């Protein structure tokens, strides 16, 4: 198995790691202003939004979409690569957020 195969077919795993790290950094910054649980949920929300925006922009660029780009929200038109970059990441981060939210204090 060569590196290009892994990179082409498992880049979603790297996005999950990237989203968790990003959520952690944002949560650490928000811990200054909010209680830890709220800061963690805000960081996780930021990470999901970031990846949605990034994949939406990639779709818009790939199809040379003219502004205002409202059709970019039609995620069923995204390529397989764009969907597999976003949905696994969003679902893992959402699962973490539900776990954090449901945990007793």
N, C-alpha and C positions, 0 to 999 in steps of 0.2 A: 504494500500500500504506500503510495507516494504522497508527498505533502500537498500537491495540488488537488488530489482526490479528497483528502481530509478538509482542506480549506474550502472546497466547493460544496461539500455535502454536510459538513458539521460546523459551519460558521455560526449557526444559531446557538451553539453551546458557548461560544465566545461572547455572544451578545448577552446571554444570561449572566455570565460572570461580570461583564462590563456593567450591566444594569444593577447588579447587587453592589458592586463597588461604588457606582455613582450614587445609588440610594444611601449607602453608608456615609459618603462624604456630605451629601446634602443634609442627612439626618444629624450628623455631627455639628454642622453649622447651625441648624435650627435648634439644637439642644440648648443653645445660649438663650433663646427666647421662649421656648415651649418645654413642657414636660417631655421626658424621653419617649414615651409611647406615641404621643402626638407627632413628635419630630420624626420618628421612624416611619410612621404612616405618611407623613408629608414627603419624605425622601423617596419612598416606594412609589407614591403617586407621581412625583416628578420623573422618576425613571421610566414609568409606563408612558407618560406623555412625551418624553424625549424620543423614545423609540417609535411611537406612532408618528410624530412629526417628521422624523428622519426618513422613515419608509414612505410616508406620503410624498415627501419632497423627491425621493428617488424615483417614485412612480411618475410624478409630474415631469421630471427631467427626461425619463426614459421614453415617454410618449410625446415629448415636446408640447406639453399642454400650455395653452395661452392663459394668462390671468383672467379671472380671479381664482382659478384652481379649485373651485368647489367640487368638481367631479373627482378630485383626488381622494375624497372621503369615501368613494365607492370601492371599498377594499376588495370586493369580489372581482374587480378588474385588475388587481395587482398581479404581478408575475408570481410564480411558485416561490422563487427565491425571496422576493419581498415579503410574501406571506409567512414563509418559514423563518424569516428574520424577526418578524414582529410577534406573531401569535404565541410561539413557545415562550418567548421572553415575557410577554404580557401575562400569560397564564401562570408562570412560575412566580412572578412578582405579585400578582393578585393573590395567589395561594399564601405567600408569605404575609401579605397585608391582612388577609382574613385570619391567619394564625395569630398575628400580633394583636389584632383587634379583639379577638375572642378570648385571649389569655386573661386570666383574672389578675388583678393588681396585687 
